[in-house]
């Protein structure tokens, strides 16, 4: 491989691991239904299995949101100068 390939891989292309991604395993705990499969305790007339499943919906959303915020790339800097007009780009007339 050339050195430019190694540089581009270090700059964020491809798969990257972050410890924050482990937080995505929390919503998967709901799939282990034997842990939650019981009638008691009831909440608003719902058996335990059902209201725990409903509770895991916002928990899953929060986990995904936290992982997204913590692992997203920083904003790319804007190139200096005035942006080209769309019509100029269509015609191939770059300034």
C-alpha angles and dihedrals in degrees: 000000000000123000092248088061091055091047093051091049090053091050094066108277117137130013119338129186123225129175087230089069089070087070087071088072092069095077089049089065087077089069091068092082097171087072091058103028103117139106099228136102102040122204118192088344094304121124117244095259093057100045092045089053090051090049091052092060095073090036089057092047091051092048092051092046093051092049091048094051095044097046105038119115119256116260114279114244116252116245114249120251134047117310116251119254116252091236091054091051091050092053094043093242103137118178 
